[in-house]
Amino acid sequence: MTNEADRFVQSDPVRRRLRRLTRSERIEEAVAFIRQFASETGQSSADADLRIRDIRRSIRQKGTYWHSPDELVFGARVAWRNHARCVGRLTWKSLQVNDCRTITDCDEVVDRTLMTLRQSLSGGELRSAITIFAPATVASMPPTFESAQIFRYAGYMLNDGAVIGDRANIELTQIAQRLGWIAPAQPTNFDLLPLIMRTADGVRHAYNIPSDLRHEVPIHHNSFPGLSDLGLRWYGVPVVTNMVLTIGGIDYPCAPFSGHYVATEIASRNFIDPTRYDLLDTIARAFGFSPDKQERSLWKDHTLTELNQAVLDSFRQARITIADHHSVSDQYVTFAQLEHRAGRTPSGEWPWIVPPQAAAACPTFHLPMANIQAVPNFYVSRHIDGASLAIDRTSLRDGKWRTRYERLKRRWRNWRKRRDYIWQRA
């Protein structure tokens, strides 16, 4: 841990990300969650009614309530099931949930997160896991991650405007340097940044990631040795840290979620996107393709196909779990079928579910999708996707007048949110 800290704003940027719920909205989401918990787990209606009375009393007195361990596990799994931007939700019932809500010290949050990551790496086959720390309340905020993921590669902006490394992390790299991180004398495209945390009182700290957790995979191709000369590599385990978990009206802004990669995320997006590494032409030349030829040569398609194969082979040789886009597409179709069979509408966002490579050859390309935006769920910020989250009433058998009342109430709340957003920008 570095000794330097950086306090750069007086207001709380984490609290600004969270959803703004009135007391009645919080109670409404809590009641709907307990009803759902009772329905799907077999809890008796009498126990559910008793729990709802306790929750109503707690919210009216304290503005919040505390989930039981079983409710927390169920809520985290359902949040993953409801998240429209994840294609790998077939195994949502097996999500490993680590309850760490009593940990509020920043150092302990980092230690626990890294310990969970170490356990995941030592088990061979990667299993999706989430570690949930203290919830956000009116009186207190937990430590949170400043980094979007635990592992991030640095991005260096040079004086001539050129960029070395990941363009998405230029600002994060500058923050890390202000916190005392020293970049290598000769910067490379793949310099791992320290883990940046924000304490409950808004002070940022940088933590070095232990070397035994830096499982990086060199990318090579058996048929094109020139690819190895580029020095491409990527970290083996994605651990998302910038998502807020919301369950029954309670937000958990510190809930790192780990899983495994789909090859297209690395090969077709991270290495290729103009806002990331922008290496399409460079990699094409390494494969012997000519970017200067006319587009009818399909050199881009050939490059992406071979690069995806290289990423898949490299990860498998390193014995780190990775999936191809055809397999996960088939899994998503199975997930959607199981959801329909259970009487639920699967939530999906087409640009995120359909892979960027060979899209039309995957069954998800032809699958109708709708983002239900139901809670429990994950969101980045209320300004981006959090404000639209609400109770999914499509599965509820409301009467005619109840349906009209809920529609009017939803319109009123949406109008109020738009008004608040306009006032903030003014």
Contacts in CASP RR format, 6 or more apart in sequence:
PFRMAT RR
TARGET T0000
AUTHOR 0000-0000-0000
METHOD contacts of the structure
MODEL  1
MTNEADRFVQSDPVRRRLRRLTRSERIEEAVAFIRQFASETGQSSADADL
RIRDIRRSIRQKGTYWHSPDELVFGARVAWRNHARCVGRLTWKSLQVNDC
RTITDCDEVVDRTLMTLRQSLSGGELRSAITIFAPATVASMPPTFESAQI
FRYAGYMLNDGAVIGDRANIELTQIAQRLGWIAPAQPTNFDLLPLIMRTA
DGVRHAYNIPSDLRHEVPIHHNSFPGLSDLGLRWYGVPVVTNMVLTIGGI
DYPCAPFSGHYVATEIASRNFIDPTRYDLLDTIARAFGFSPDKQERSLWK
DHTLTELNQAVLDSFRQARITIADHHSVSDQYVTFAQLEHRAGRTPSGEW
PWIVPPQAAAACPTFHLPMANIQAVPNFYVSRHIDGASLAIDRTSLRDGK
WRTRYERLKRRWRNWRKRRDYIWQRA
1 107 0 8 1.000
1 205 0 8 1.000
1 206 0 8 1.000
1 207 0 8 1.000
1 208 0 8 1.000
2 179 0 8 1.000
2 180 0 8 1.000
2 181 0 8 1.000
2 194 0 8 1.000
2 205 0 8 1.000
2 206 0 8 1.000
2 207 0 8 1.000
4 178 0 8 1.000
4 179 0 8 1.000
4 180 0 8 1.000
5 179 0 8 1.000
5 203 0 8 1.000
5 204 0 8 1.000
5 205 0 8 1.000
6 175 0 8 1.000
6 178 0 8 1.000
6 179 0 8 1.000
6 203 0 8 1.000
6 204 0 8 1.000
7 202 0 8 1.000
7 203 0 8 1.000
7 204 0 8 1.000
8 204 0 8 1.000
12 141 0 8 1.000
12 202 0 8 1.000
14 136 0 8 1.000
14 141 0 8 1.000
14 144 0 8 1.000
14 198 0 8 1.000
14 202 0 8 1.000
14 253 0 8 1.000
15 136 0 8 1.000
15 141 0 8 1.000
16 381 0 8 1.000
17 244 0 8 1.000
17 253 0 8 1.000
17 380 0 8 1.000
17 381 0 8 1.000
17 382 0 8 1.000
17 383 0 8 1.000
18 136 0 8 1.000
18 244 0 8 1.000
18 251 0 8 1.000
18 253 0 8 1.000
18 382 0 8 1.000
19 246 0 8 1.000
19 249 0 8 1.000
19 251 0 8 1.000
19 379 0 8 1.000
19 382 0 8 1.000
19 386 0 8 1.000
19 387 0 8 1.000
19 389 0 8 1.000
20 382 0 8 1.000
20 420 0 8 1.000
21 29 0 8 1.000
21 249 0 8 1.000
23 59 0 8 1.000
23 60 0 8 1.000
23 63 0 8 1.000
25 249 0 8 1.000
25 413 0 8 1.000
26 59 0 8 1.000
26 63 0 8 1.000
26 64 0 8 1.000
26 248 0 8 1.000
26 249 0 8 1.000
26 250 0 8 1.000
27 55 0 8 1.000
27 56 0 8 1.000
27 59 0 8 1.000
27 60 0 8 1.000
28 391 0 8 1.000
29 248 0 8 1.000
29 249 0 8 1.000
29 375 0 8 1.000
29 391 0 8 1.000
30 52 0 8 1.000
30 55 0 8 1.000
30 56 0 8 1.000
30 59 0 8 1.000
30 65 0 8 1.000
30 248 0 8 1.000
30 249 0 8 1.000
30 250 0 8 1.000
31 52 0 8 1.000
31 55 0 8 1.000
31 56 0 8 1.000
32 248 0 8 1.000
32 375 0 8 1.000
32 391 0 8 1.000
33 71 0 8 1.000
33 75 0 8 1.000
33 247 0 8 1.000
33 248 0 8 1.000
33 249 0 8 1.000
33 375 0 8 1.000
33 376 0 8 1.000
34 48 0 8 1.000
34 51 0 8 1.000
34 52 0 8 1.000
34 55 0 8 1.000
34 71 0 8 1.000
35 48 0 8 1.000
35 52 0 8 1.000
36 78 0 8 1.000
37 43 0 8 1.000
37 48 0 8 1.000
37 70 0 8 1.000
37 71 0 8 1.000
37 74 0 8 1.000
37 75 0 8 1.000
38 44 0 8 1.000
38 45 0 8 1.000
38 47 0 8 1.000
38 48 0 8 1.000
40 74 0 8 1.000
40 78 0 8 1.000
41 70 0 8 1.000
41 74 0 8 1.000
54 65 0 8 1.000
55 65 0 8 1.000
58 64 0 8 1.000
58 65 0 8 1.000
58 66 0 8 1.000
59 65 0 8 1.000
63 137 0 8 1.000
63 138 0 8 1.000
64 135 0 8 1.000
64 137 0 8 1.000
64 138 0 8 1.000
64 250 0 8 1.000
65 250 0 8 1.000
67 75 0 8 1.000
67 247 0 8 1.000
67 250 0 8 1.000
69 99 0 8 1.000
71 247 0 8 1.000
72 97 0 8 1.000
72 99 0 8 1.000
72 101 0 8 1.000
72 132 0 8 1.000
72 247 0 8 1.000
73 97 0 8 1.000
73 99 0 8 1.000
75 247 0 8 1.000
75 248 0 8 1.000
75 376 0 8 1.000
76 95 0 8 1.000
76 97 0 8 1.000
76 130 0 8 1.000
76 132 0 8 1.000
76 245 0 8 1.000
76 247 0 8 1.000
76 255 0 8 1.000
76 376 0 8 1.000
77 92 0 8 1.000
77 93 0 8 1.000
77 95 0 8 1.000
77 97 0 8 1.000
78 92 0 8 1.000
78 376 0 8 1.000
79 245 0 8 1.000
79 246 0 8 1.000
79 247 0 8 1.000
79 375 0 8 1.000
79 376 0 8 1.000
79 377 0 8 1.000
79 378 0 8 1.000
80 86 0 8 1.000
80 89 0 8 1.000
80 92 0 8 1.000
80 95 0 8 1.000
80 128 0 8 1.000
80 130 0 8 1.000
80 257 0 8 1.000
80 378 0 8 1.000
81 89 0 8 1.000
81 92 0 8 1.000
81 339 0 8 1.000
82 347 0 8 1.000
82 372 0 8 1.000
82 374 0 8 1.000
82 375 0 8 1.000
82 376 0 8 1.000
82 377 0 8 1.000
82 392 0 8 1.000
83 89 0 8 1.000
83 347 0 8 1.000
83 377 0 8 1.000
83 378 0 8 1.000
84 347 0 8 1.000
84 348 0 8 1.000
84 349 0 8 1.000
84 352 0 8 1.000
84 353 0 8 1.000
84 369 0 8 1.000
84 371 0 8 1.000
84 372 0 8 1.000
84 373 0 8 1.000
85 348 0 8 1.000
85 349 0 8 1.000
85 352 0 8 1.000
85 353 0 8 1.000
86 352 0 8 1.000
87 262 0 8 1.000
87 328 0 8 1.000
87 329 0 8 1.000
87 331 0 8 1.000
87 332 0 8 1.000
87 352 0 8 1.000
87 353 0 8 1.000
87 355 0 8 1.000
87 364 0 8 1.000
88 328 0 8 1.000
88 331 0 8 1.000
88 332 0 8 1.000
88 335 0 8 1.000
89 332 0 8 1.000
89 335 0 8 1.000
90 331 0 8 1.000
90 332 0 8 1.000
90 334 0 8 1.000
90 335 0 8 1.000
90 338 0 8 1.000
91 128 0 8 1.000
92 335 0 8 1.000
94 127 0 8 1.000
94 128 0 8 1.000
95 128 0 8 1.000
95 129 0 8 1.000
95 130 0 8 1.000
96 127 0 8 1.000
96 128 0 8 1.000
96 129 0 8 1.000
96 130 0 8 1.000
97 129 0 8 1.000
97 130 0 8 1.000
97 132 0 8 1.000
98 112 0 8 1.000
98 116 0 8 1.000
98 129 0 8 1.000
98 130 0 8 1.000
98 131 0 8 1.000
98 132 0 8 1.000
99 132 0 8 1.000
100 109 0 8 1.000
100 112 0 8 1.000
100 131 0 8 1.000
100 132 0 8 1.000
100 133 0 8 1.000
101 132 0 8 1.000
101 133 0 8 1.000
101 134 0 8 1.000
101 135 0 8 1.000
102 134 0 8 1.000
103 109 0 8 1.000
103 112 0 8 1.000
103 133 0 8 1.000
103 134 0 8 1.000
104 133 0 8 1.000
104 134 0 8 1.000
104 140 0 8 1.000
104 142 0 8 1.000
104 143 0 8 1.000
104 200 0 8 1.000
105 143 0 8 1.000
106 143 0 8 1.000
106 197 0 8 1.000
106 199 0 8 1.000
106 200 0 8 1.000
106 205 0 8 1.000
109 133 0 8 1.000
109 142 0 8 1.000
109 143 0 8 1.000
109 197 0 8 1.000
109 254 0 8 1.000
110 195 0 8 1.000
110 197 0 8 1.000
110 207 0 8 1.000
112 131 0 8 1.000
112 133 0 8 1.000
113 131 0 8 1.000
113 150 0 8 1.000
113 239 0 8 1.000
113 256 0 8 1.000
114 209 0 8 1.000
114 210 0 8 1.000
114 213 0 8 1.000
116 129 0 8 1.000
116 131 0 8 1.000
116 256 0 8 1.000
116 258 0 8 1.000
117 150 0 8 1.000
117 213 0 8 1.000
117 237 0 8 1.000
117 239 0 8 1.000
117 258 0 8 1.000
118 212 0 8 1.000
118 213 0 8 1.000
120 126 0 8 1.000
120 127 0 8 1.000
120 129 0 8 1.000
120 237 0 8 1.000
120 258 0 8 1.000
120 259 0 8 1.000
121 213 0 8 1.000
121 215 0 8 1.000
121 237 0 8 1.000
124 319 0 8 1.000
124 321 0 8 1.000
125 321 0 8 1.000
126 237 0 8 1.000
126 258 0 8 1.000
126 259 0 8 1.000
126 260 0 8 1.000
126 320 0 8 1.000
126 321 0 8 1.000
127 259 0 8 1.000
128 257 0 8 1.000
128 258 0 8 1.000
128 259 0 8 1.000
128 260 0 8 1.000
129 257 0 8 1.000
129 258 0 8 1.000
129 259 0 8 1.000
130 245 0 8 1.000
130 255 0 8 1.000
130 256 0 8 1.000
130 257 0 8 1.000
130 258 0 8 1.000
131 255 0 8 1.000
131 256 0 8 1.000
132 245 0 8 1.000
132 252 0 8 1.000
132 254 0 8 1.000
132 255 0 8 1.000
133 142 0 8 1.000
133 143 0 8 1.000
133 252 0 8 1.000
133 254 0 8 1.000
133 255 0 8 1.000
134 140 0 8 1.000
134 142 0 8 1.000
134 252 0 8 1.000
134 254 0 8 1.000
135 142 0 8 1.000
135 250 0 8 1.000
135 251 0 8 1.000
135 252 0 8 1.000
136 142 0 8 1.000
136 250 0 8 1.000
136 251 0 8 1.000
136 252 0 8 1.000
136 253 0 8 1.000
140 200 0 8 1.000
141 200 0 8 1.000
141 253 0 8 1.000
142 200 0 8 1.000
142 252 0 8 1.000
142 253 0 8 1.000
142 254 0 8 1.000
143 197 0 8 1.000
143 198 0 8 1.000
143 199 0 8 1.000
143 200 0 8 1.000
143 254 0 8 1.000
144 197 0 8 1.000
144 198 0 8 1.000
144 253 0 8 1.000
144 254 0 8 1.000
145 195 0 8 1.000
145 196 0 8 1.000
145 197 0 8 1.000
145 198 0 8 1.000
145 241 0 8 1.000
145 242 0 8 1.000
145 254 0 8 1.000
145 256 0 8 1.000
146 172 0 8 1.000
146 175 0 8 1.000
146 196 0 8 1.000
146 197 0 8 1.000
146 198 0 8 1.000
146 204 0 8 1.000
147 172 0 8 1.000
147 193 0 8 1.000
147 195 0 8 1.000
147 196 0 8 1.000
147 241 0 8 1.000
147 242 0 8 1.000
148 172 0 8 1.000
148 240 0 8 1.000
148 241 0 8 1.000
148 242 0 8 1.000
149 238 0 8 1.000
149 239 0 8 1.000
149 240 0 8 1.000
149 241 0 8 1.000
149 242 0 8 1.000
150 195 0 8 1.000
150 209 0 8 1.000
150 239 0 8 1.000
150 241 0 8 1.000
150 256 0 8 1.000
151 192 0 8 1.000
151 209 0 8 1.000
151 214 0 8 1.000
151 235 0 8 1.000
151 236 0 8 1.000
151 237 0 8 1.000
151 238 0 8 1.000
151 239 0 8 1.000
152 166 0 8 1.000
152 169 0 8 1.000
152 172 0 8 1.000
152 192 0 8 1.000
152 193 0 8 1.000
153 165 0 8 1.000
153 166 0 8 1.000
153 169 0 8 1.000
153 189 0 8 1.000
153 190 0 8 1.000
153 191 0 8 1.000
153 192 0 8 1.000
153 193 0 8 1.000
154 165 0 8 1.000
154 166 0 8 1.000
154 169 0 8 1.000
154 172 0 8 1.000
154 173 0 8 1.000
154 176 0 8 1.000
154 183 0 8 1.000
154 187 0 8 1.000
154 191 0 8 1.000
154 192 0 8 1.000
154 193 0 8 1.000
155 163 0 8 1.000
155 164 0 8 1.000
155 165 0 8 1.000
155 166 0 8 1.000
155 167 0 8 1.000
155 169 0 8 1.000
155 170 0 8 1.000
155 173 0 8 1.000
155 191 0 8 1.000
156 163 0 8 1.000
156 164 0 8 1.000
156 165 0 8 1.000
156 170 0 8 1.000
156 173 0 8 1.000
156 183 0 8 1.000
156 187 0 8 1.000
157 163 0 8 1.000
157 170 0 8 1.000
158 164 0 8 1.000
163 170 0 8 1.000
164 187 0 8 1.000
164 188 0 8 1.000
164 189 0 8 1.000
165 187 0 8 1.000
165 188 0 8 1.000
165 189 0 8 1.000
165 190 0 8 1.000
165 191 0 8 1.000
165 277 0 8 1.000
166 189 0 8 1.000
166 270 0 8 1.000
166 276 0 8 1.000
166 277 0 8 1.000
167 274 0 8 1.000
167 275 0 8 1.000
167 276 0 8 1.000
167 277 0 8 1.000
167 278 0 8 1.000
168 275 0 8 1.000
168 276 0 8 1.000
169 193 0 8 1.000
172 193 0 8 1.000
172 196 0 8 1.000
173 183 0 8 1.000
173 193 0 8 1.000
175 196 0 8 1.000
175 204 0 8 1.000
176 193 0 8 1.000
176 194 0 8 1.000
176 196 0 8 1.000
176 206 0 8 1.000
177 183 0 8 1.000
179 194 0 8 1.000
179 196 0 8 1.000
179 204 0 8 1.000
179 205 0 8 1.000
179 206 0 8 1.000
180 206 0 8 1.000
181 193 0 8 1.000
181 194 0 8 1.000
181 206 0 8 1.000
183 191 0 8 1.000
184 191 0 8 1.000
189 231 0 8 1.000
189 277 0 8 1.000
190 216 0 8 1.000
190 231 0 8 1.000
190 232 0 8 1.000
190 233 0 8 1.000
190 234 0 8 1.000
192 209 0 8 1.000
192 214 0 8 1.000
192 216 0 8 1.000
192 235 0 8 1.000
194 206 0 8 1.000
194 207 0 8 1.000
194 208 0 8 1.000
194 209 0 8 1.000
195 206 0 8 1.000
195 207 0 8 1.000
195 208 0 8 1.000
195 209 0 8 1.000
196 204 0 8 1.000
196 205 0 8 1.000
196 206 0 8 1.000
196 207 0 8 1.000
197 204 0 8 1.000
197 205 0 8 1.000
197 206 0 8 1.000
197 207 0 8 1.000
198 204 0 8 1.000
199 205 0 8 1.000
214 235 0 8 1.000
215 235 0 8 1.000
215 236 0 8 1.000
215 237 0 8 1.000
215 318 0 8 1.000
215 320 0 8 1.000
216 233 0 8 1.000
216 234 0 8 1.000
216 235 0 8 1.000
216 236 0 8 1.000
217 233 0 8 1.000
217 234 0 8 1.000
217 235 0 8 1.000
217 236 0 8 1.000
217 314 0 8 1.000
217 315 0 8 1.000
217 318 0 8 1.000
217 320 0 8 1.000
218 228 0 8 1.000
218 231 0 8 1.000
218 232 0 8 1.000
218 233 0 8 1.000
218 314 0 8 1.000
219 227 0 8 1.000
219 228 0 8 1.000
219 231 0 8 1.000
219 232 0 8 1.000
219 233 0 8 1.000
219 234 0 8 1.000
219 310 0 8 1.000
219 311 0 8 1.000
219 314 0 8 1.000
220 227 0 8 1.000
220 228 0 8 1.000
220 310 0 8 1.000
220 313 0 8 1.000
220 314 0 8 1.000
221 227 0 8 1.000
221 228 0 8 1.000
221 287 0 8 1.000
221 306 0 8 1.000
221 309 0 8 1.000
221 310 0 8 1.000
221 313 0 8 1.000
222 313 0 8 1.000
223 306 0 8 1.000
224 286 0 8 1.000
224 287 0 8 1.000
224 288 0 8 1.000
224 306 0 8 1.000
224 310 0 8 1.000
226 286 0 8 1.000
226 287 0 8 1.000
227 283 0 8 1.000
227 286 0 8 1.000
227 287 0 8 1.000
227 307 0 8 1.000
227 310 0 8 1.000
229 286 0 8 1.000
230 279 0 8 1.000
230 282 0 8 1.000
230 283 0 8 1.000
230 286 0 8 1.000
232 271 0 8 1.000
232 279 0 8 1.000
232 283 0 8 1.000
234 261 0 8 1.000
234 266 0 8 1.000
234 270 0 8 1.000
234 311 0 8 1.000
236 261 0 8 1.000
236 315 0 8 1.000
236 318 0 8 1.000
236 320 0 8 1.000
236 322 0 8 1.000
237 258 0 8 1.000
237 259 0 8 1.000
237 260 0 8 1.000
237 320 0 8 1.000
238 258 0 8 1.000
238 259 0 8 1.000
238 260 0 8 1.000
238 261 0 8 1.000
238 265 0 8 1.000
239 256 0 8 1.000
239 257 0 8 1.000
239 258 0 8 1.000
239 259 0 8 1.000
240 256 0 8 1.000
240 257 0 8 1.000
240 258 0 8 1.000
241 254 0 8 1.000
241 256 0 8 1.000
241 257 0 8 1.000
242 380 0 8 1.000
243 255 0 8 1.000
243 257 0 8 1.000
243 378 0 8 1.000
243 379 0 8 1.000
243 380 0 8 1.000
244 251 0 8 1.000
244 252 0 8 1.000
244 253 0 8 1.000
244 255 0 8 1.000
244 378 0 8 1.000
244 379 0 8 1.000
244 380 0 8 1.000
244 381 0 8 1.000
244 386 0 8 1.000
245 251 0 8 1.000
245 252 0 8 1.000
245 255 0 8 1.000
245 376 0 8 1.000
245 378 0 8 1.000
246 252 0 8 1.000
246 375 0 8 1.000
246 376 0 8 1.000
246 377 0 8 1.000
246 378 0 8 1.000
246 379 0 8 1.000
246 386 0 8 1.000
246 389 0 8 1.000
247 375 0 8 1.000
247 376 0 8 1.000
248 375 0 8 1.000
248 376 0 8 1.000
249 375 0 8 1.000
257 378 0 8 1.000
260 320 0 8 1.000
260 321 0 8 1.000
260 322 0 8 1.000
260 323 0 8 1.000
261 315 0 8 1.000
261 322 0 8 1.000
261 323 0 8 1.000
262 322 0 8 1.000
262 323 0 8 1.000
262 324 0 8 1.000
262 325 0 8 1.000
262 328 0 8 1.000
262 355 0 8 1.000
263 308 0 8 1.000
263 311 0 8 1.000
263 312 0 8 1.000
263 315 0 8 1.000
263 322 0 8 1.000
263 323 0 8 1.000
263 324 0 8 1.000
263 325 0 8 1.000
264 308 0 8 1.000
264 325 0 8 1.000
264 355 0 8 1.000
264 356 0 8 1.000
264 357 0 8 1.000
266 311 0 8 1.000
267 304 0 8 1.000
267 307 0 8 1.000
267 308 0 8 1.000
267 310 0 8 1.000
267 311 0 8 1.000
267 357 0 8 1.000
268 304 0 8 1.000
268 307 0 8 1.000
268 308 0 8 1.000
268 355 0 8 1.000
268 356 0 8 1.000
268 357 0 8 1.000
269 276 0 8 1.000
269 356 0 8 1.000
270 276 0 8 1.000
270 277 0 8 1.000
271 277 0 8 1.000
271 279 0 8 1.000
271 280 0 8 1.000
271 283 0 8 1.000
271 307 0 8 1.000
272 278 0 8 1.000
272 279 0 8 1.000
272 280 0 8 1.000
272 283 0 8 1.000
272 304 0 8 1.000
272 307 0 8 1.000
280 291 0 8 1.000
280 300 0 8 1.000
280 303 0 8 1.000
280 304 0 8 1.000
281 291 0 8 1.000
283 303 0 8 1.000
283 307 0 8 1.000
284 290 0 8 1.000
284 291 0 8 1.000
284 299 0 8 1.000
284 300 0 8 1.000
284 302 0 8 1.000
284 303 0 8 1.000
285 291 0 8 1.000
287 302 0 8 1.000
287 303 0 8 1.000
287 306 0 8 1.000
287 307 0 8 1.000
289 297 0 8 1.000
289 299 0 8 1.000
289 302 0 8 1.000
289 303 0 8 1.000
290 297 0 8 1.000
290 299 0 8 1.000
291 299 0 8 1.000
293 299 0 8 1.000
304 357 0 8 1.000
305 357 0 8 1.000
305 358 0 8 1.000
308 324 0 8 1.000
308 325 0 8 1.000
308 357 0 8 1.000
311 322 0 8 1.000
312 322 0 8 1.000
312 324 0 8 1.000
315 321 0 8 1.000
315 322 0 8 1.000
316 322 0 8 1.000
325 355 0 8 1.000
325 357 0 8 1.000
325 358 0 8 1.000
325 362 0 8 1.000
326 358 0 8 1.000
326 361 0 8 1.000
326 362 0 8 1.000
328 355 0 8 1.000
329 354 0 8 1.000
329 355 0 8 1.000
329 362 0 8 1.000
329 363 0 8 1.000
329 364 0 8 1.000
330 363 0 8 1.000
332 353 0 8 1.000
332 364 0 8 1.000
332 367 0 8 1.000
333 363 0 8 1.000
333 364 0 8 1.000
333 367 0 8 1.000
335 346 0 8 1.000
336 346 0 8 1.000
336 367 0 8 1.000
339 345 0 8 1.000
339 346 0 8 1.000
340 346 0 8 1.000
343 395 0 8 1.000
344 395 0 8 1.000
345 370 0 8 1.000
345 372 0 8 1.000
345 392 0 8 1.000
345 394 0 8 1.000
345 395 0 8 1.000
346 369 0 8 1.000
347 370 0 8 1.000
347 371 0 8 1.000
347 372 0 8 1.000
347 373 0 8 1.000
347 374 0 8 1.000
348 369 0 8 1.000
348 370 0 8 1.000
348 371 0 8 1.000
348 372 0 8 1.000
349 369 0 8 1.000
349 371 0 8 1.000
350 369 0 8 1.000
353 364 0 8 1.000
353 367 0 8 1.000
353 369 0 8 1.000
354 362 0 8 1.000
354 364 0 8 1.000
354 365 0 8 1.000
355 362 0 8 1.000
355 364 0 8 1.000
359 365 0 8 1.000
372 392 0 8 1.000
372 394 0 8 1.000
373 385 0 8 1.000
373 388 0 8 1.000
373 389 0 8 1.000
373 390 0 8 1.000
374 389 0 8 1.000
374 390 0 8 1.000
374 391 0 8 1.000
374 392 0 8 1.000
375 389 0 8 1.000
375 390 0 8 1.000
375 391 0 8 1.000
375 392 0 8 1.000
377 389 0 8 1.000
379 385 0 8 1.000
379 386 0 8 1.000
379 389 0 8 1.000
380 386 0 8 1.000
383 421 0 8 1.000
387 417 0 8 1.000
387 421 0 8 1.000
390 410 0 8 1.000
393 403 0 8 1.000
393 406 0 8 1.000
398 406 0 8 1.000
END
